[in-house]
Amino acid sequence: MSTDLVPPGSSTPDGAAAPSRRERVYVTIRDELMSGRVSPYERLTEERLAERHGVSRTPVREALARLLADGIVVKRDSGLHLYVPSFGELTDLYELRITLELRGLTRALEDPTVHHDRTRLSAELDRWYAFRDDRPAPDAGFVAQDEAFHTTLLDTSGNPALTQALARANRRIRSVRMYDYLTEDRMTATITEHIAIAELVVQDRLPQALEALRAHVGASREVVMERAAAALEMTRLMEGRR
């Protein structure tokens, strides 16, 4: 299958700058891996992927390096493979994520001297207003925007150690959380809920913000676990047919 890569520096029909060749190869391979069409038992080689997508090995090599950093692929003795999450580990990491995120609000509720940085939070809120007004198409890569919201929300509460811990947890679950941004309804829900949470914090309505954040992260967890399970089952079925 060819990626039909657009030459660097060209534009799409609507006038927007076209993605670079490297970016197109990365996104194409990433989406192929996340679609369930690739078995976790298949060794991912530069040669095979380059031939499959009709490109040279160099952008494939760079894409695999990014996918390894994202956690979508892992290195084993036999080479690179699609990452298959342990649901037990995923459950534990989501529990950690929820605990860290809620702590940013509970510490402000418990200590009257703790105040969120409203200037930074208002700037983040403006970013999400822009997403609401010009909603992006579903894309697994939107996880980066989501992570930026949550780390900013936590960091504005004034404890950088909590933010660093959240960033580490996010890196470990990023590849699975990408499944949360593959449909229109989840994109809409994410944008709408982020705006509601940030507005509540800016308005100093912290108890309501706490409940909204708890519901938001919990809903994301349910979607991610369900879709990750479906993707894993698909790869198992594919492997069984070989």
Contacts in CASP RR format, 6 or more apart in sequence:
PFRMAT RR
TARGET T0000
AUTHOR 0000-0000-0000
METHOD contacts of the structure
MODEL  1
MSTDLVPPGSSTPDGAAAPSRRERVYVTIRDELMSGRVSPYERLTEERLA
ERHGVSRTPVREALARLLADGIVVKRDSGLHLYVPSFGELTDLYELRITL
ELRGLTRALEDPTVHHDRTRLSAELDRWYAFRDDRPAPDAGFVAQDEAFH
TTLLDTSGNPALTQALARANRRIRSVRMYDYLTEDRMTATITEHIAIAEL
VVQDRLPQALEALRAHVGASREVVMERAAAALEMTRLMEGRR
1 52 0 8 1.000
1 53 0 8 1.000
2 53 0 8 1.000
2 54 0 8 1.000
3 24 0 8 1.000
3 25 0 8 1.000
3 28 0 8 1.000
3 53 0 8 1.000
3 54 0 8 1.000
3 55 0 8 1.000
5 21 0 8 1.000
5 24 0 8 1.000
5 25 0 8 1.000
5 55 0 8 1.000
6 12 0 8 1.000
6 18 0 8 1.000
6 19 0 8 1.000
6 21 0 8 1.000
6 24 0 8 1.000
7 18 0 8 1.000
7 21 0 8 1.000
8 18 0 8 1.000
8 20 0 8 1.000
8 21 0 8 1.000
9 17 0 8 1.000
9 18 0 8 1.000
9 20 0 8 1.000
10 18 0 8 1.000
11 17 0 8 1.000
11 18 0 8 1.000
12 18 0 8 1.000
19 27 0 8 1.000
21 55 0 8 1.000
21 59 0 8 1.000
22 59 0 8 1.000
22 62 0 8 1.000
22 63 0 8 1.000
25 53 0 8 1.000
25 55 0 8 1.000
25 59 0 8 1.000
25 60 0 8 1.000
25 62 0 8 1.000
25 63 0 8 1.000
26 59 0 8 1.000
26 62 0 8 1.000
26 63 0 8 1.000
26 66 0 8 1.000
26 67 0 8 1.000
28 53 0 8 1.000
29 49 0 8 1.000
29 53 0 8 1.000
29 60 0 8 1.000
29 63 0 8 1.000
29 64 0 8 1.000
29 67 0 8 1.000
30 63 0 8 1.000
30 67 0 8 1.000
30 70 0 8 1.000
30 72 0 8 1.000
30 140 0 8 1.000
30 141 0 8 1.000
31 140 0 8 1.000
32 38 0 8 1.000
33 67 0 8 1.000
33 72 0 8 1.000
33 73 0 8 1.000
33 82 0 8 1.000
34 72 0 8 1.000
34 140 0 8 1.000
34 178 0 8 1.000
34 179 0 8 1.000
34 182 0 8 1.000
34 231 0 8 1.000
35 231 0 8 1.000
36 231 0 8 1.000
36 234 0 8 1.000
36 235 0 8 1.000
36 238 0 8 1.000
37 238 0 8 1.000
38 44 0 8 1.000
38 82 0 8 1.000
38 235 0 8 1.000
39 82 0 8 1.000
39 235 0 8 1.000
39 238 0 8 1.000
39 239 0 8 1.000
39 242 0 8 1.000
40 81 0 8 1.000
40 82 0 8 1.000
40 83 0 8 1.000
40 84 0 8 1.000
40 235 0 8 1.000
40 239 0 8 1.000
41 81 0 8 1.000
41 239 0 8 1.000
42 81 0 8 1.000
42 82 0 8 1.000
43 78 0 8 1.000
43 79 0 8 1.000
43 80 0 8 1.000
43 81 0 8 1.000
44 64 0 8 1.000
44 73 0 8 1.000
44 79 0 8 1.000
44 80 0 8 1.000
44 81 0 8 1.000
44 82 0 8 1.000
45 80 0 8 1.000
46 57 0 8 1.000
46 60 0 8 1.000
46 61 0 8 1.000
46 64 0 8 1.000
47 57 0 8 1.000
49 60 0 8 1.000
49 63 0 8 1.000
49 64 0 8 1.000
50 56 0 8 1.000
50 57 0 8 1.000
50 60 0 8 1.000
53 60 0 8 1.000
64 73 0 8 1.000
64 80 0 8 1.000
67 73 0 8 1.000
68 74 0 8 1.000
68 75 0 8 1.000
68 80 0 8 1.000
70 174 0 8 1.000
70 175 0 8 1.000
71 83 0 8 1.000
71 171 0 8 1.000
71 174 0 8 1.000
71 175 0 8 1.000
72 82 0 8 1.000
72 83 0 8 1.000
72 175 0 8 1.000
72 178 0 8 1.000
73 80 0 8 1.000
73 81 0 8 1.000
73 82 0 8 1.000
73 83 0 8 1.000
74 80 0 8 1.000
74 81 0 8 1.000
74 82 0 8 1.000
74 83 0 8 1.000
82 235 0 8 1.000
83 175 0 8 1.000
84 232 0 8 1.000
84 235 0 8 1.000
85 175 0 8 1.000
85 176 0 8 1.000
85 228 0 8 1.000
85 232 0 8 1.000
87 225 0 8 1.000
87 228 0 8 1.000
87 229 0 8 1.000
90 173 0 8 1.000
90 176 0 8 1.000
90 224 0 8 1.000
90 225 0 8 1.000
90 228 0 8 1.000
91 225 0 8 1.000
93 169 0 8 1.000
93 172 0 8 1.000
93 173 0 8 1.000
94 173 0 8 1.000
94 217 0 8 1.000
94 218 0 8 1.000
94 221 0 8 1.000
94 224 0 8 1.000
96 165 0 8 1.000
96 169 0 8 1.000
97 166 0 8 1.000
97 169 0 8 1.000
97 170 0 8 1.000
97 173 0 8 1.000
97 217 0 8 1.000
98 214 0 8 1.000
98 217 0 8 1.000
98 218 0 8 1.000
98 221 0 8 1.000
100 154 0 8 1.000
100 162 0 8 1.000
100 165 0 8 1.000
100 166 0 8 1.000
100 169 0 8 1.000
101 150 0 8 1.000
101 153 0 8 1.000
101 154 0 8 1.000
101 166 0 8 1.000
101 213 0 8 1.000
101 217 0 8 1.000
102 210 0 8 1.000
102 213 0 8 1.000
102 214 0 8 1.000
103 154 0 8 1.000
103 159 0 8 1.000
103 162 0 8 1.000
104 153 0 8 1.000
104 154 0 8 1.000
104 157 0 8 1.000
104 159 0 8 1.000
104 162 0 8 1.000
105 157 0 8 1.000
105 201 0 8 1.000
105 206 0 8 1.000
105 209 0 8 1.000
105 210 0 8 1.000
105 213 0 8 1.000
106 210 0 8 1.000
107 114 0 8 1.000
107 157 0 8 1.000
107 159 0 8 1.000
108 114 0 8 1.000
108 115 0 8 1.000
108 116 0 8 1.000
108 157 0 8 1.000
108 206 0 8 1.000
109 206 0 8 1.000
109 207 0 8 1.000
109 210 0 8 1.000
114 157 0 8 1.000
114 158 0 8 1.000
116 156 0 8 1.000
116 157 0 8 1.000
116 158 0 8 1.000
116 201 0 8 1.000
116 202 0 8 1.000
117 156 0 8 1.000
117 158 0 8 1.000
118 156 0 8 1.000
118 202 0 8 1.000
120 152 0 8 1.000
120 155 0 8 1.000
120 156 0 8 1.000
121 152 0 8 1.000
121 153 0 8 1.000
121 156 0 8 1.000
121 198 0 8 1.000
121 201 0 8 1.000
121 202 0 8 1.000
122 202 0 8 1.000
124 148 0 8 1.000
124 149 0 8 1.000
124 152 0 8 1.000
124 153 0 8 1.000
124 198 0 8 1.000
125 195 0 8 1.000
125 198 0 8 1.000
125 199 0 8 1.000
125 202 0 8 1.000
128 149 0 8 1.000
128 191 0 8 1.000
128 194 0 8 1.000
128 195 0 8 1.000
128 198 0 8 1.000
129 195 0 8 1.000
131 145 0 8 1.000
131 191 0 8 1.000
132 191 0 8 1.000
132 192 0 8 1.000
132 195 0 8 1.000
135 187 0 8 1.000
135 188 0 8 1.000
135 191 0 8 1.000
136 142 0 8 1.000
136 187 0 8 1.000
137 187 0 8 1.000
138 181 0 8 1.000
138 182 0 8 1.000
138 183 0 8 1.000
138 184 0 8 1.000
138 186 0 8 1.000
138 187 0 8 1.000
139 181 0 8 1.000
140 178 0 8 1.000
140 179 0 8 1.000
140 181 0 8 1.000
140 182 0 8 1.000
141 178 0 8 1.000
141 181 0 8 1.000
142 181 0 8 1.000
142 187 0 8 1.000
142 190 0 8 1.000
143 174 0 8 1.000
143 177 0 8 1.000
143 178 0 8 1.000
143 180 0 8 1.000
143 181 0 8 1.000
146 177 0 8 1.000
146 180 0 8 1.000
146 181 0 8 1.000
146 190 0 8 1.000
146 194 0 8 1.000
147 167 0 8 1.000
147 170 0 8 1.000
147 174 0 8 1.000
149 194 0 8 1.000
149 198 0 8 1.000
150 166 0 8 1.000
150 170 0 8 1.000
151 163 0 8 1.000
151 166 0 8 1.000
151 167 0 8 1.000
151 170 0 8 1.000
153 197 0 8 1.000
153 198 0 8 1.000
153 201 0 8 1.000
153 213 0 8 1.000
154 162 0 8 1.000
154 163 0 8 1.000
154 166 0 8 1.000
155 162 0 8 1.000
155 163 0 8 1.000
156 201 0 8 1.000
170 177 0 8 1.000
173 224 0 8 1.000
176 224 0 8 1.000
176 228 0 8 1.000
177 220 0 8 1.000
177 224 0 8 1.000
179 223 0 8 1.000
179 224 0 8 1.000
179 227 0 8 1.000
179 228 0 8 1.000
179 231 0 8 1.000
180 186 0 8 1.000
180 190 0 8 1.000
180 220 0 8 1.000
180 223 0 8 1.000
180 224 0 8 1.000
180 227 0 8 1.000
181 187 0 8 1.000
181 190 0 8 1.000
182 227 0 8 1.000
186 223 0 8 1.000
189 219 0 8 1.000
190 220 0 8 1.000
193 212 0 8 1.000
193 215 0 8 1.000
193 216 0 8 1.000
193 219 0 8 1.000
194 216 0 8 1.000
196 212 0 8 1.000
197 209 0 8 1.000
197 212 0 8 1.000
197 213 0 8 1.000
197 216 0 8 1.000
200 206 0 8 1.000
200 208 0 8 1.000
200 209 0 8 1.000
200 212 0 8 1.000
201 209 0 8 1.000
END
